[in-house]
Amino acid sequence: MKIKALIFIIAISSLKIINWEHPLKMSFSKLTISIEGQVDIESRIFLDDLTEHMEKLYGLHQADFSSTGSNGTQALQRYLRDHFYLEQSGKKLNLNIYNVSFSKNGLALVANMNVSGRLDVSKNLFLVNTLLCDASPMQVNDIKYHGEHFKLNIGNSKVKIQIK
Amino acid sequence: MDHYIQLGIDHILDPEGLDHLYFIMSFCLMYTIKNLRKIAGLITAFTVGHSITLALAALDKISVNPDLIETLIPITILTSCAVNYWTLLREKDYVVPKGYLIYIVILFFGLIHGLGFSNFLSAMLFEDESIVTPLLGFNIGIEVAQLIIVLVVLAVLSLSDRLIELKKTVRLVLNTIITLLVIQMIFA
């Protein structure tokens, strides 16, 4: 009887340990740098997480990401200034969203971004990505460059990119 | 390939996305380490099921509303738990379930879970990216994670069966935990 009670208590207690946040906190970005130093980034961000965070952070009633001019995309553009950018020779290079669309199943926002001007391809580049890390400490942002994957998160938000 | 294998493993073992883990646990907990052959058969049935729909969906051959899939997955877990209750409560003592219908059911549920896996895979793939390596790697990762879960569940049950004589009670409690967690997942 005592063992039954103990098992029951452990069972009920275990319910309080589990975190009920929305699962799979990830974003995926692909970085392309041309020979001339032009940057192009395609990022895929789960729409529900992004929508919730943009609405909360910028007080939007309903975040809309249907075009580059819509309120959600504009909010994301502002958000990128502090959370997703490049650095070269100590200079911060902000990303500009030039196109938005959705993944085939509609679960992810696909944002295409570039940088004003060109990079110096002879110098090292640093990429900072803390997208949605302020929404969840479990967020991991994957960056793909030339077949190599870099995983960034709240504890490791910056990576050095050797331009190829 | 390694990257996608890791993603497949992370997808199953992610502490914030435990629905697939709960499903595997729900059908494993009715067996013991002595039933490895049966467990292997059930895992194979689940793997065949989810591999079929994962591949078909990733190749755009089928398309199902993601919200419908996310609703059906908890239902598969609750159904599995309901069958466990029926099996456990109809006998006085704990008895290993027999029969072959379970393989068909697990395969069918695997089809549903595969569509769930494909939601994630489809969202993360870039348009100009070949599907083959990510699909294969992701599926391998899922299998590795499943094996880990099965081994851990069987090891825990094996230890529990040695220490506690109340085999049926332990399984009823574990089944209840899974049921409550899934119900909480649905209504959260």
Contacts between the chains, C-beta under 8 A, distances in Angstrom:
chain1	res1	chain2	res2	distance
A	3	B	164	6.2
A	3	B	166	6.6
A	4	B	166	6.7
A	4	B	169	5.8
A	7	B	164	7.7
A	7	B	166	7.9
A	7	B	169	6.7
A	7	B	170	6.6
A	7	B	173	5.1
A	8	B	173	6.5
A	11	B	173	4.9
A	11	B	174	7.7
A	11	B	176	6.6
A	11	B	177	5.0
A	14	B	177	6.2
A	15	B	177	7.3
A	15	B	180	6.3
A	15	B	181	6.9
A	15	B	184	7.3
A	18	B	15	7.8
A	18	B	18	7.7
A	18	B	181	6.7
A	19	B	15	6.9
A	19	B	16	6.3
A	20	B	184	7.0
A	20	B	185	7.3
A	20	B	188	4.9
A	21	B	16	5.3
A	22	B	16	7.1
A	23	B	14	5.8
A	23	B	16	4.1
A	23	B	17	2.7
A	23	B	18	7.5
A	23	B	19	7.9
A	24	B	11	6.8
A	24	B	14	5.9
A	24	B	16	6.9
A	24	B	17	4.9
A	24	B	120	6.2
A	25	B	16	6.7
A	26	B	124	7.2
A	28	B	124	4.6
A	28	B	126	7.6
A	30	B	126	5.3
A	42	B	126	6.1
A	44	B	123	6.2
A	44	B	124	6.1
A	44	B	126	7.3
A	46	B	123	6.5
A	103	B	122	6.2
A	103	B	123	4.9
A	104	B	60	7.1
A	104	B	122	5.8
A	105	B	63	7.6
A	105	B	66	5.5
A	105	B	118	8.0
A	105	B	119	5.7
A	105	B	122	4.8
A	105	B	123	6.4
A	106	B	66	7.1
A	107	B	66	5.8
A	107	B	119	5.9
A	107	B	122	7.5
A	107	B	123	4.5
A	108	B	123	3.9
A	108	B	124	7.4
A	138	B	15	8.0
A	138	B	16	5.9
A	142	B	124	7.9
A	144	B	126	7.8
A	149	B	3	4.8
